[in-house]
Amino acid sequence: MNLTAVAAIYKFEMARTFRTLMQSIISPVISTSLYFVVFGAAIGSRIEEVDGVSYGAFIVPGLIMLTLLQQSLTNAAFGIYFPKFTGTIYELLSAPISPIEIVLGYVGAAATKSMALGLIILATATLFVDLRIEHPLWMILFLVLTAVTFAMFGFIIGIWADGFEKLQIVPLLIVTPLAFLGGSFYSISMLPEFWQDVSLVNPVVYLISGFRWAFYGTSDVSIAVSLAMTLVFLGATLAAVTYIFKTGWRLKS
């Protein structure tokens, strides 16, 4: 394992975050805060509590998870696509570094950035509502698993994309709608029975439900199912990355 190479990629990607601080950190925090103010004020005045939790506090885990999904995927996708776009990917391909080390560097950096952003949003939320975290270790576990899973998913998208348009297709047309329909701002128990069953097809439901359980001890599905589904998603993305490199789908393609 060439840890020096992994560290070099990781440090470069983390340095890019600080070079684009407004885009990487400040903009997502402001956007999420606006979500919180608008939904918390507009809907919170009509819905006092959900599962015994004030509506303002109830949506915090969903907002954090929404940002985590988007940022993990986008950071990893852009991180590996941009060297392809500029042609600097050939420097990486000619270096004595294996595919797994490339993945560790890019995915590790993307996951770290998204988790840091999630914690910043969590701290920001405490300025608006009273929060409690009943199971902090579970919260960290779901945070890490989700960030790594979607960072690997984003890495796959970055390899697949041959233009900036393709980079935006999955985040905008698939991930964001699934996150909004996955219980970010509501409990699926509030839906008619038919739509509750339909919602269970949405994989994001399990991520948000498990994360919310870590905060308040309440969820739409059991914590065991949420954890199992999260691990399934992680295993699926890991298998997909492995398949890509084994079948010779090169980064320069």
C-alpha positions as a Markdown table, in Angstrom:
| # | Residue | x | y | z |
|---|---|---|---|---|
| 1 | Met | 0.0 | 0.0 | 0.0 |
| 2 | Asn | 1.5 | 3.3 | -1.2 |
| 3 | Leu | 0.3 | 5.5 | 1.7 |
| 4 | Thr | 2.4 | 8.4 | 0.5 |
| 5 | Ala | 0.4 | 8.5 | -2.7 |
| 6 | Val | -2.9 | 8.2 | -0.9 |
| 7 | Ala | -1.9 | 11.0 | 1.4 |
| 8 | Ala | -0.8 | 13.2 | -1.5 |
| 9 | Ile | -4.2 | 12.8 | -3.3 |
| 10 | Tyr | -6.1 | 13.3 | 0.0 |
| 11 | Lys | -4.1 | 16.5 | 0.9 |
| 12 | Phe | -4.6 | 17.9 | -2.6 |
| 13 | Glu | -8.3 | 17.4 | -2.6 |
| 14 | Met | -8.6 | 18.9 | 0.9 |
| 15 | Ala | -6.5 | 21.9 | -0.1 |
| 16 | Arg | -9.0 | 22.5 | -3.0 |
| 17 | Thr | -11.7 | 22.9 | -0.4 |
| 18 | Phe | -9.9 | 25.8 | 1.2 |
| 19 | Arg | -9.2 | 27.4 | -2.1 |
| 20 | Thr | -12.9 | 27.4 | -2.9 |
| 21 | Leu | -14.2 | 28.0 | 0.6 |
| 22 | Met | -17.3 | 29.9 | -0.5 |
| 23 | Gln | -18.4 | 27.2 | -2.9 |
| 24 | Ser | -17.4 | 24.2 | -0.7 |
| 25 | Ile | -18.5 | 25.3 | 2.8 |
| 26 | Ile | -20.2 | 28.6 | 3.1 |
| 27 | Ser | -22.7 | 28.2 | 0.2 |
| 28 | Pro | -24.1 | 24.8 | 1.4 |
| 29 | Val | -24.4 | 26.0 | 4.9 |
| 30 | Ile | -26.3 | 29.1 | 3.8 |
| 31 | Ser | -28.6 | 27.0 | 1.5 |
| 32 | Thr | -29.3 | 24.5 | 4.3 |
| 33 | Ser | -30.0 | 27.3 | 6.8 |
| 34 | Leu | -32.5 | 28.8 | 4.4 |
| 35 | Tyr | -34.2 | 25.4 | 4.1 |
| 36 | Phe | -34.4 | 25.3 | 7.8 |
| 37 | Val | -35.8 | 28.8 | 8.2 |
| 38 | Val | -38.4 | 28.4 | 5.4 |
| 39 | Phe | -39.6 | 24.9 | 6.3 |
| 40 | Gly | -39.3 | 25.4 | 10.0 |
| 41 | Ala | -41.2 | 28.7 | 9.9 |
| 42 | Ala | -43.8 | 27.9 | 7.2 |
| 43 | Ile | -44.6 | 24.3 | 8.1 |
| 44 | Gly | -43.5 | 24.3 | 11.8 |
| 45 | Ser | -46.2 | 26.8 | 12.6 |
| 46 | Arg | -48.8 | 24.3 | 11.4 |
| 47 | Ile | -47.1 | 21.1 | 12.7 |
| 48 | Glu | -46.1 | 21.4 | 16.3 |
| 49 | Glu | -44.6 | 17.9 | 16.8 |
| 50 | Val | -43.8 | 14.8 | 14.9 |
| 51 | Asp | -43.3 | 11.6 | 16.9 |
| 52 | Gly | -43.0 | 13.7 | 20.1 |
| 53 | Val | -40.3 | 16.0 | 18.6 |
| 54 | Ser | -40.8 | 19.6 | 17.7 |
| 55 | Tyr | -40.9 | 20.0 | 13.9 |
| 56 | Gly | -37.9 | 22.3 | 13.8 |
| 57 | Ala | -35.8 | 19.8 | 15.5 |
| 58 | Phe | -37.3 | 16.9 | 13.6 |
| 59 | Ile | -36.1 | 18.2 | 10.2 |
| 60 | Val | -32.5 | 18.7 | 11.3 |
| 61 | Pro | -31.3 | 15.1 | 10.7 |
| 62 | Gly | -33.0 | 15.2 | 7.3 |
| 63 | Leu | -31.3 | 18.4 | 6.4 |
| 64 | Ile | -27.9 | 17.1 | 7.4 |
| 65 | Met | -28.4 | 13.9 | 5.5 |
| 66 | Leu | -29.7 | 15.8 | 2.4 |
| 67 | Thr | -26.5 | 17.9 | 2.4 |
| 68 | Leu | -24.3 | 14.9 | 3.1 |
| 69 | Leu | -25.7 | 12.9 | 0.1 |
| 70 | Gln | -25.3 | 15.8 | -2.3 |
| 71 | Gln | -21.8 | 16.9 | -1.1 |
| 72 | Ser | -20.3 | 13.4 | -0.9 |
| 73 | Leu | -21.4 | 12.6 | -4.4 |
| 74 | Thr | -20.6 | 15.9 | -6.0 |
| 75 | Asn | -17.1 | 16.3 | -4.3 |
| 76 | Ala | -16.0 | 12.8 | -5.4 |
| 77 | Ala | -17.4 | 13.1 | -8.9 |
| 78 | Phe | -15.8 | 16.4 | -9.6 |
| 79 | Gly | -12.6 | 15.4 | -7.9 |
| 80 | Ile | -11.9 | 12.6 | -10.3 |
| 81 | Tyr | -13.6 | 14.2 | -13.4 |
| 82 | Phe | -11.6 | 17.4 | -13.3 |
| 83 | Pro | -8.2 | 15.8 | -13.9 |
| 84 | Lys | -9.8 | 14.0 | -16.8 |
| 85 | Phe | -11.1 | 17.2 | -18.2 |
| 86 | Thr | -7.8 | 19.1 | -17.9 |
| 87 | Gly | -5.6 | 16.1 | -19.0 |
| 88 | Thr | -3.7 | 15.9 | -15.7 |
| 89 | Ile | -5.1 | 12.4 | -15.1 |
| 90 | Tyr | -2.2 | 11.0 | -17.2 |
| 91 | Glu | 0.2 | 12.1 | -14.4 |
| 92 | Leu | -1.8 | 10.1 | -12.0 |
| 93 | Leu | -2.0 | 7.1 | -14.3 |
| 94 | Ser | 1.8 | 7.1 | -14.9 |
| 95 | Ala | 2.5 | 7.2 | -11.1 |
| 96 | Pro | 3.3 | 4.1 | -9.2 |
| 97 | Ile | -0.2 | 4.0 | -7.6 |
| 98 | Ser | -2.8 | 1.3 | -7.7 |
| 99 | Pro | -6.6 | 1.7 | -8.3 |
| 100 | Ile | -7.4 | 1.1 | -4.7 |
| 101 | Glu | -5.0 | 3.8 | -3.6 |
| 102 | Ile | -6.6 | 6.2 | -6.0 |
| 103 | Val | -10.1 | 5.4 | -4.7 |
| 104 | Leu | -8.9 | 5.8 | -1.1 |
| 105 | Gly | -7.4 | 9.2 | -1.8 |
| 106 | Tyr | -10.4 | 10.7 | -3.6 |
| 107 | Val | -13.2 | 9.0 | -1.7 |
| 108 | Gly | -11.5 | 9.6 | 1.6 |
| 109 | Ala | -11.2 | 13.4 | 0.9 |
| 110 | Ala | -14.8 | 13.7 | -0.4 |
| 111 | Ala | -16.2 | 11.8 | 2.6 |
| 112 | Thr | -14.1 | 13.9 | 5.0 |
| 113 | Lys | -15.4 | 17.2 | 3.5 |
| 114 | Ser | -19.0 | 16.1 | 3.5 |
| 115 | Met | -18.8 | 14.9 | 7.1 |
| 116 | Ala | -17.2 | 18.2 | 8.2 |
| 117 | Leu | -19.9 | 20.1 | 6.4 |
| 118 | Gly | -22.6 | 17.9 | 8.1 |
| 119 | Leu | -21.1 | 18.7 | 11.6 |
| 120 | Ile | -21.0 | 22.4 | 10.7 |
| 121 | Ile | -24.7 | 22.3 | 9.8 |
| 122 | Leu | -25.4 | 20.4 | 13.0 |
| 123 | Ala | -23.7 | 23.2 | 15.0 |
| 124 | Thr | -25.6 | 25.8 | 13.0 |
| 125 | Ala | -28.9 | 24.1 | 13.7 |
| 126 | Thr | -28.3 | 24.5 | 17.5 |
| 127 | Leu | -28.7 | 28.2 | 17.0 |
| 128 | Phe | -32.3 | 27.7 | 15.8 |
| 129 | Val | -33.6 | 24.8 | 17.9 |
| 130 | Asp | -32.9 | 22.7 | 20.9 |
| 131 | Leu | -31.3 | 19.5 | 19.8 |
| 132 | Arg | -30.6 | 16.2 | 21.6 |
| 133 | Ile | -28.5 | 13.3 | 20.4 |
| 134 | Glu | -29.6 | 10.2 | 22.3 |
| 135 | His | -27.1 | 7.8 | 20.5 |
| 136 | Pro | -24.0 | 9.8 | 19.4 |
| 137 | Leu | -22.0 | 6.8 | 18.4 |
| 138 | Trp | -24.8 | 5.6 | 16.1 |
| 139 | Met | -25.0 | 9.1 | 14.7 |
| 140 | Ile | -21.3 | 9.1 | 13.8 |
| 141 | Leu | -21.6 | 5.6 | 12.4 |
| 142 | Phe | -24.4 | 6.5 | 10.0 |
| 143 | Leu | -22.6 | 9.7 | 9.1 |
| 144 | Val | -19.4 | 7.9 | 8.1 |
| 145 | Leu | -21.2 | 5.0 | 6.3 |
| 146 | Thr | -23.4 | 7.4 | 4.3 |
| 147 | Ala | -20.5 | 9.7 | 3.4 |
| 148 | Val | -18.3 | 6.9 | 2.2 |
| 149 | Thr | -21.1 | 5.2 | 0.3 |
| 150 | Phe | -22.1 | 8.2 | -1.7 |
| 151 | Ala | -18.5 | 9.4 | -2.1 |
| 152 | Met | -17.8 | 6.0 | -3.9 |
| 153 | Phe | -21.0 | 6.5 | -5.9 |
| 154 | Gly | -19.8 | 9.9 | -6.9 |
| 155 | Phe | -16.4 | 8.5 | -7.9 |
| 156 | Ile | -18.2 | 6.1 | -10.2 |
| 157 | Ile | -20.1 | 9.0 | -11.8 |
| 158 | Gly | -16.9 | 10.9 | -12.2 |
| 159 | Ile | -15.4 | 8.0 | -14.1 |
| 160 | Trp | -18.5 | 7.5 | -16.2 |
| 161 | Ala | -19.1 | 11.2 | -17.1 |
| 162 | Asp | -17.6 | 12.6 | -20.3 |
| 163 | Gly | -19.0 | 16.1 | -19.8 |
| 164 | Phe | -20.2 | 18.5 | -17.1 |
| 165 | Glu | -23.8 | 17.8 | -18.0 |
| 166 | Lys | -23.5 | 14.1 | -17.0 |
| 167 | Leu | -21.9 | 15.1 | -13.7 |
| 168 | Gln | -25.2 | 16.9 | -12.9 |
| 169 | Ile | -27.7 | 14.3 | -14.1 |
| 170 | Val | -27.6 | 11.9 | -11.2 |
| 171 | Pro | -27.3 | 14.5 | -8.3 |
| 172 | Leu | -30.1 | 16.7 | -9.7 |
| 173 | Leu | -32.5 | 14.2 | -11.3 |
| 174 | Ile | -32.1 | 11.2 | -9.0 |
| 175 | Val | -30.3 | 11.8 | -5.6 |
| 176 | Thr | -32.0 | 15.2 | -4.7 |
| 177 | Pro | -35.6 | 14.0 | -5.5 |
| 178 | Leu | -35.0 | 10.7 | -3.6 |
| 179 | Ala | -33.7 | 12.7 | -0.6 |
| 180 | Phe | -36.8 | 15.0 | -0.6 |
| 181 | Leu | -39.1 | 12.1 | -0.9 |
| 182 | Gly | -37.2 | 10.0 | 1.6 |
| 183 | Gly | -38.5 | 11.7 | 4.8 |
| 184 | Ser | -36.1 | 14.6 | 5.1 |
| 185 | Phe | -39.0 | 17.0 | 6.1 |
| 186 | Tyr | -41.6 | 14.6 | 7.2 |
| 187 | Ser | -42.2 | 11.1 | 8.7 |
| 188 | Ile | -43.5 | 8.6 | 6.1 |
| 189 | Ser | -46.0 | 7.5 | 8.8 |
| 190 | Met | -47.9 | 10.8 | 7.9 |
| 191 | Leu | -48.6 | 9.4 | 4.4 |
| 192 | Pro | -51.5 | 7.2 | 3.3 |
| 193 | Glu | -50.7 | 3.5 | 3.7 |
| 194 | Phe | -50.2 | 3.0 | 0.0 |
| 195 | Trp | -47.6 | 5.8 | -0.2 |
| 196 | Gln | -45.9 | 4.5 | 2.9 |
| 197 | Asp | -45.3 | 1.2 | 1.1 |
| 198 | Val | -44.1 | 3.0 | -2.0 |
| 199 | Ser | -41.7 | 5.1 | 0.1 |
| 200 | Leu | -40.0 | 2.0 | 1.4 |
| 201 | Val | -38.7 | 1.3 | -2.1 |
| 202 | Asn | -36.7 | 4.6 | -1.8 |
| 203 | Pro | -33.3 | 3.7 | -0.4 |
| 204 | Val | -32.7 | 7.1 | 1.1 |
| 205 | Val | -35.6 | 6.4 | 3.6 |
| 206 | Tyr | -33.4 | 3.9 | 5.4 |
| 207 | Leu | -30.5 | 6.3 | 5.6 |
| 208 | Ile | -32.5 | 9.2 | 7.0 |
| 209 | Ser | -34.6 | 7.0 | 9.3 |
| 210 | Gly | -31.5 | 5.5 | 10.9 |
| 211 | Phe | -29.8 | 8.9 | 11.3 |
| 212 | Arg | -32.9 | 10.4 | 12.8 |
| 213 | Trp | -33.2 | 7.5 | 15.3 |
| 214 | Ala | -29.7 | 8.3 | 16.5 |
| 215 | Phe | -30.9 | 11.8 | 17.4 |
| 216 | Tyr | -34.3 | 11.1 | 19.0 |
| 217 | Gly | -34.8 | 7.4 | 19.3 |
| 218 | Thr | -37.7 | 7.4 | 16.8 |
| 219 | Ser | -37.7 | 6.2 | 13.2 |
| 220 | Asp | -39.9 | 5.1 | 10.3 |
| 221 | Val | -38.2 | 1.7 | 10.1 |
| 222 | Ser | -36.2 | -0.3 | 12.7 |
| 223 | Ile | -32.6 | 0.6 | 13.3 |
| 224 | Ala | -31.5 | -2.9 | 12.4 |
| 225 | Val | -33.1 | -2.6 | 9.0 |
| 226 | Ser | -31.7 | 0.9 | 8.4 |
| 227 | Leu | -28.2 | -0.3 | 9.3 |
| 228 | Ala | -28.5 | -3.4 | 7.2 |
| 229 | Met | -29.7 | -1.4 | 4.1 |
| 230 | Thr | -26.9 | 1.1 | 4.6 |
| 231 | Leu | -24.3 | -1.7 | 4.6 |
| 232 | Val | -25.9 | -3.2 | 1.5 |
| 233 | Phe | -25.6 | 0.2 | -0.3 |
| 234 | Leu | -22.0 | 0.4 | 0.8 |
| 235 | Gly | -21.2 | -3.1 | -0.4 |
| 236 | Ala | -22.9 | -2.4 | -3.7 |
| 237 | Thr | -20.9 | 0.7 | -4.5 |
| 238 | Leu | -17.7 | -1.1 | -3.4 |
| 239 | Ala | -18.5 | -4.0 | -5.7 |
| 240 | Ala | -19.2 | -1.5 | -8.6 |
| 241 | Val | -15.8 | 0.3 | -8.1 |
| 242 | Thr | -14.0 | -3.1 | -8.0 |
| 243 | Tyr | -15.8 | -4.2 | -11.2 |
| 244 | Ile | -14.9 | -1.0 | -13.0 |
| 245 | Phe | -11.2 | -1.5 | -12.4 |
| 246 | Lys | -11.2 | -5.2 | -13.0 |
| 247 | Thr | -12.8 | -4.8 | -16.4 |
| 248 | Gly | -10.3 | -2.2 | -17.5 |
| 249 | Trp | -12.6 | 0.8 | -17.5 |
| 250 | Arg | -9.6 | 3.2 | -17.3 |
| 251 | Leu | -9.8 | 6.7 | -15.8 |
| 252 | Lys | -8.7 | 8.2 | -19.0 |
| 253 | Ser | -11.6 | 6.9 | -21.0 |
